[in-house]
Amino acid sequence: MAALPFELTPAIAALPFVSFLIALFVGAFAPRLLPKGGAIPGILATGGSLLLSLWVFLTVSGGETYHEYITWVAGAGEATFDLHLGVLVDPLSSMMLIIVSLVAFLVHVFSLGYMNDEGETGLPRYYAGLGLFTASMLSFVFADNLLMAFMFFELVGLCSWLLIGFWFRDDAPPSAAKKAFLVTRFGDYFFLVGLVGVFATFGTSMFVAGGEGGEHALQSFPHMAELAILEGETAGITTYLGLDPQAWFAVLGLLILGGVVGKSAQFPLHTWLPDAMEGPTPVSALIHAATMVAAGVYLVARIYGFYALLPQVLALIAFVGGFTALFAATMGVVKKEIKQVLAYSTISQYGYMMLGLGAGGYVAATFHLMTHAFFKALLFLGAGSVIIAMHHNEDMWDMGGLKDRMPVTYYTFLSGSLALAGIVPFAGFWSKDEILFEALARGMENPILLAAYAMGLLAVFFTGFYTFRMVALTFHGEPRSDTARDPHGVRWNVKFPLAVLGILAAVAGLVNMTPVAEVTGLHIEYLHNWLGGPLEATSVHNYTHILEEAGVHHAELSPIVPGLVSLALALAGAGLAWKLYAVPSPEEHTDKLGGAKSVLYNNYYQDEYQVWLAEGLTLPLARAADKFDQGVIDGVVDGVSSVSLFGGSRIRRIQTGVVSNYAFLLTASFVVLLVAIGLVGGWF
């Protein structure tokens, strides 16, 4: 019998879903009965989810795991398969449940100060969207199979569209929401094809085995793939396109990766994320820190046993991640709006996570997923506090001098900035440097991984630069506008989430300080131990074994020197930004970049490139296909039907209803038939 908290796991997602229903229906039919426009039900629901998540986490820490499922659609016969809905609680999902529920709870509290105190209209719609968003992500986290994960993956995308476009009366938010929806759907199309391919190949999409054992036990597709690759057991597996299992599994992995690239805003499907800043700032914090953008990385971590079998696909993941980390970081150095800087920072940091996963650093990537959730939520909410103070002006060149006027916001924001830049001992230093170390250690025999490491290392400098350029322009120097001289005050509902996240940004990295072992002999690697078990199918120890069997080896290197190099680059970038911008009257030094600034400020013209692809290439092809469809395909069908209609209309004329006419036609037809038979007989 399962422990009580495991049986209550579905309630972790159900509570925010109930808050969604309350905000939606009560807000629509009896808004006066809805406290704070839906904020209070949302806060209570996410608070309850957080408490339940903590309870589940403590239960898992006792060595227990949970997997329960129901059959949604039962297949008929051996050639079909069953569809299941289930709950999987293991170290990875229990950790992620806490991250999502905590950030969602703090975002709901922060919204009281950002949305409610500003007299915003449409609050029930806003809190309904937050509730459904949170419920969808939590359900995605504990999903036990790829089909269920895909369903909530799509629901997360729908919620992001609703929330990004919350201010639909303006021009920009609906456009940004539509762009986010379309770009991520493009990636999700590949995910859908990959999902169908997984079912066709393995007959199941389960992440771990289920059932009581024996012939009726459900297999997991990562384990079936492992048996096929490492032991040659291909029973129950069907490959296509004439490919061997290794090559066909790589095709499936790349298809699923399409959805990951879209959701986690990796090159080239990253262009939706900066535009998503048109939504409310608390929504940006939720999307970027713990929900939509995190979903793609979490999915790769969830089925890492499958990807660990495919070293070529892992190398591609690492290269795309390293390139994205550097690519986005360079764009962050020229942005003027505070949220735009954080947007490109998000793209870059998720690039680091993909680099870690591609380099075989499963723990390092999930570690950075955790620390990033805390410090990026903090930075977005801190930016929201600044935006409130500046009467919703986001231009950093109109700020300055806010340090003494907003001390709580400043010091918590500084904590998040130090974590983002990777300055020791803040959280981002430990997780980011572990990723870089894993890429270096496994890249000694792989030039692609080594190139990905080099790009990630170079991105460290740019990260330090744009982060402290943002801090200096926002909080230091002299006020550069009347609003900055007399900022709007913020209340406890803004300061409380900042204080909680500020502490976590400072100390969360202490759970996994790998380099400390080299200096002190103390192995402070709680996260390694946590993700090491007890469920073997999702254990990091099992992944290490698979990676070694697949030929991805880990060189014996000390993390001290790579860590010092990374720290030096971060300090160099931060120091240069501080020297240039932490002055009474800073100048826009990026103007000295000349044409390069235009390229960076316009995001390497990626939007223009994608518009050209859509309008210059895809649209003409679609129109040509439409003409072919209507002129040729429909023309043939319409022609056949026209012949039938014409013949029918002529034959219908002899249907007079007069018996004598029918008798005449029968007689005449009989005579014609006899004559025809006679003529034919005469010929032969």
C-alpha positions, -999 to +999 in steps of 0.1 A: +000+000+000+013+034-010+022+060+016-005+086+021+014+115+006+019+095-026-018+089-029-024+126-025+001+135-053-026+142-079-040+168-055-008+188-060-020+196-095-057+195-086-056+223-061-044+250-087-069+236-111-097+242-086-084+278-082-086+281-120-123+270-119-131+293-090-115+323-107-130+315-141-167+308-131-170+329-100-152+358-117-176+355-147-209+352-128-203+366-093-171+387-094-180+405-061-178+371-043-142+365-055-116+379-031-089+399-047-100+390-081-090+353-076-056+360-059-066+345-025-079+311-039-047+310-061-024+317-031-042+291-009-041+265-037-004+269-046+004+271-009-014+237-004+005+223-034+038+234-019+030+217+014+020+185-003+051+187-025+073+190+006+055+160+022+061+139-010+097+151-011+103+140+025+087+106+018+109+100-012+139+110+009+130+080+031+138+057+001+103+053-013+090+059-048+056+057-063+042+047-097+005+043-102-015+044-134-049+037-149-058+024-184-073+052-204-079+033-236-075-004-238-062-018-271-078-048-288-054-075-299-017-079-299-011-054-327-025-025-306-014-009-274-030+006-243-030+043-234-024+051-198-026+080-174-004+077-144+016+093-116+054+088-112+071+102-081+108+097-079+137+119-068+137+140-100+099+147-101+097+153-063+124+179-066+107+196-095+073+196-078+088+217-050+104+241-075+073+247-095+049+250-066+072+273-047+077+297-076+040+296-084+031+304-048+055+334-047+043+346-081+007+346-068+017+366-038+038+390-058+008+395-082-011+411-053+013+440-054+019+440-092-016+435-105-041+441-077-025+473-063-024+488-098-062+486-102-059+462-131-090+450-148-096+414-158-080+399-127-102+368-126-090+359-161-054+365-150-056+343-119-075+317-138-046+315-163-021+313-135-040+285-119-043+264-151-007+271-160+005+259-126-018+228-127-006+219-162+031+221-153+027+201-121+008+174-140+035+174-166+061+169-139+046+137-124+034+123-157+045+087-161+044+084-199+053+104-230+017+107-242+005+122-209+035+145-209+027+157-244-009+165-234+002+187-206+032+200-227+006+214-251-016+227-223+013+247-209+017+262-243-020+272-244-017+289-210+014+308-221-006+321-250-034+332-227-012+349-202+013+366-226-016+381-244-034+392-212-034+429-222-052+420-255-065+456-260-030+467-269-013+457-301+019+441-290+008+415-264-016+396-287+010+396-314+037+383-290+013+356-277+005+345-312+042+343-321+049+323-290+021+299-298+031+294-335+068+290-329+065+265-301+038+247-321+063+243-349+086+224-326+057+205-310+048+191-344+081+172-344+074+161-309+040+147-319+056+127-348+082+115-324+055+104-299+037+084-326+071+069-336+077+058-300+044+040-299+049+024-333+085+013-323+080+001-287+043-003-283+045+019-251+055+054-240+060+046-203+090+062-187+094+033-162+081-002-161+047-007-145+025-035-133+031-065-110+056-083-132+052-113-155+039-113-190+014-085-183+039-061-169+043-028-188+077-022-203+093+013-205+106+025-238+140+037-224+146+003-209+136-015-241+159+008-260+187+000-236+182-037-240+182-033-278+214-012-280+235-028-252+223-064-253+208-068-287+174-078-274+150-064-300+119-084-291+088-062-293+107-034-312+098-024-347+122-001-367+114+018-399+130+033-430+154+003-431+174+017-402+190-003-375+178+003-339+206+028-331+199+049-361+161+047-357+162+056-321+184+086-330+156+098-354+130+094-326+153+113-302+157+142-327+120+144-333+112+147-296+140+172-293+121+194-318+095+201-291+123+207-265+140+232-287+107+251-291+096+251-255+130+258-240+137+285-266+169+271-281+183+282-314+167+286-339+132+285-322+142+310-295+127+341-311+093+339-293+108+343-258+119+380-259+086+390-274+069+372-245+080+401-223+048+419-234+029+399-208+027+408-171+060+406-153+048+379-128+039+358-158+074+363-172+088+350-139+066+319-140+072+311-176+110+316-175+118+302-141+097+271-135+070+263-161+070+265-199+107+271-207+117+246-180+094+219-195+117+211-224+148+206-203+129+186-178+116+163-205+151+155-217+161+148-181+130+127-176+139+103-205+176+107-202+180+069-201+169+070-237+192+099-248+222+084-230+222+056-255+226+080-284+261+097-281+257+115-315+223+130-305+239+140-271+267+158-289+242+177-310+222+187-279+254+199-263+265+219-294+231+236-298+231+243-260+266+258-260+259+279-292+226+291-277+243+301-245+268+323-263+245+335-290+219+348-266+244+362-241+259+385-268+225+400-275+219+408-238+248+433-237+231+459-258+195+458-246+179+489-230+148+473-213+154+454-181+131+426-190+147+422-224+181+416-208+165+390-185+148+374-215+181+368-234+196+357-201+169+330-199+177+317-234+214+316-225+209+298-192+187+271-207+214+267-233+237+259-204+213+232-192+211+217-227+249+218-228+250+199-195+226+172-207+244+168-240+277+164-222+264+136-200+260+159-170+225+148-160+230+160-124+247+192-134+219+201-157+191+194-132+211+212-106+212+243-128+175+239-135+169+242-098+192+271-090+181+290-122+145+287-112+152+305-079+175+333-092+157+339-124+123+341-107+140+365-082+154+387-110+121+389-129+102+397-097+129+422-088+125+438-122+087+439-115+094+458-083+115+483-102+089+486-129+063+494-102+086+520-088+091+535-123+054+536-131+058+508-156+088+523-174+112+495-183+140+515-199+171+512-178+184+545-191+156+563-173+165+546-140+196+550-118+200+558-082+174+533-070+198+515-046+190+537-016+154+543-025+146+505-028+170+487-005+151+454-002+147+452-040+184+461-045+200+436-022+178+407-033+183+416-069+220+418-063+219+383-048+201+370-080+226+389-102+256+373-084+240+339-089+233+346-126+268+358-132+283+328-115+301+345-087+312+322-058+295+313-034+261+321-049+240+293-064+247+299-101+284+294-096+282+258-084+256+246-110+270+265-141+306+255-133+296+218-129+280+219-163+312+234-178+333+209-160+312+179-173+315+193-208+352+196-205+357+162-189+337+144-215+349+166-244+385+155-241+378+128-267+350+146-286+357+178-305+320+187-307+317+186-270+349+206-267+336+232-290+304+234-270+324+238-238+344+267-254+312+285-264+298+280-229+330+293-213+331+324-235+294+330-227+305+333-190+322+366-197+292+381-215+269+369-188+289+387-161+290+418-184+253+422-192+242+412-156+262+439-139+255+464-167+219+459-158+226+463-120+247+494-125+222+512-149+192+503-127+204+509-092+237+529-093+247+564-105+225+594-104+187+593-111+182+599-148+145+608-147+120+624-124+104+590-118+137+576-106+141+605-082+108+598-066+099+561-072+066+545-063+068+525-031+062+487-030+044+468-002+051+435+017+035+414-011+064+425-033+092+423-008+083+389+007+088+368-025+120+388-032+134+380+003+126+343+000+141+339-034+171+362-025+180+337+003+176+307-020+197+324-048+225+327-022+224+293-005+207+268-029+240+260-045+254+246-013+236+213-019+261+202-045+296+218-042+317+193-062+349+214-062+349+215-024+360+179-023+392+187-040+401+213-014+387+200+019+380+164+012+344+169+021+321+155-005+291+179-003+272+163-031+237+160-017+220+163-052+242+136-066+231+113-038+195+124-041+193+117-079+213+085-074+182+064-063+164+046-052+146+039-085+172+023-107+154+031-140+158+069-133+190+068-113+220+088-122+241+057-115+223+039-142+227+068-166+265+068-159+266+031-168+247+036-200+269+065-210+300+045-205+286+016-224+276+040-253+312+053-254+308+086-236+337+086-212+346+110-183+382+121-181+399+123-148+402+160-143+402+183-113+374+208-112+395+234-095+413+250-125+383+250-148+362+265-120+388+293-114+390+300-152+352+304-153+352+325-122+379+348-136+359+353-168+327+361-148+346+386-127+362+402-157+329+407-174+313+420-143+343+443-135+343+457-170+306+465-169+310+480-134+338+503-146+318+515-176+284+519-162+286+522-124+294+559-127+273+590-119+264+596-156+270+565-177+273+565-214+260+540-239+294+524-246+279+498-269+275+526-295+312+521-300+305+487-315+292+504-346+274+481-370+278+452-346+255+469-322+227+471-348+232+434-355+230+425-318+202+449-310+181+435-339+188+399-326+210+390-356+179+397-377+165+363-367+129+377-368+134+391-403+149+357-414+119+338-400+094+362-416+112+357-449+110+320-445+072+323-438+063+349-464+090+344-490+092+306-491+065+289-471+036+311-483+044+307-520+047+269-516+014+268-497-003+288-524+011+266-551+000+235-532-034+251-528-037+257-566-026+222-573-051+208-548-080+229-562-070+227-599-058+192-602-070+171-573-103+188-569-106+191-607-104+154-612-129+147-585-152+175-598-148+161-633-159+126-624-188+140-605-198+162-635-198+132-658-220+113-633-244+142-629-246+148-667-253+111-673-278+110-645-296+140-658-300+125-693-311+091-680-336+108-657-355+121-687-368+087-697-382+081-662-417+094-672-439+072-651-460+061-682-463+023-684-467+023-722-434+042-726-416+017-704-431-012-725-419+005-757-383+009-742-382-027-731-393-039-766-369-016-784-340-026-762-348-063-768-348-058-805-315-039-804-300-066-783-311-093-808-297-074-837-264-069-819-261-106-811-269-114-847-243-090-860-217-103-836-225-139-846-222-131-883-187-116-878-175-149-863 
